[in-house]
Amino acid sequence: MKTPPLSPHTWRLKLSFHLFLQTSLHLSSIPFKGTMDLSAPAPVLTLLH
C-alpha cells in the first residue's frame, strides 16, 4: 500500500512543525541569555503564519 504524496500545504506544515520542535529543543538546551534567545524562533513563527 503506497502512501499518497504530500500536498505542498501538508509538507509545509510538517516542515514548520519540525523546525519549531528543533528551535524549542535548542532554546531549552542553552541557558537563557536575555533577548538574544527570544529572536531565534522568529523564522519559525513567520513560517507558521
NORQUIDA-V627985 format. One line per field, one symbol per residue. phi: phi as a letter, one per 20 degrees, with the letter a starting at -180 (. if undefined). A space follows every 50 residues. Layout:
# NORQUIDA-V627985
phi: ???
This chain:
# NORQUIDA-V627985
phi: .eeffffgfffffffffffffffffffeedffdnfgffeffgffffffe
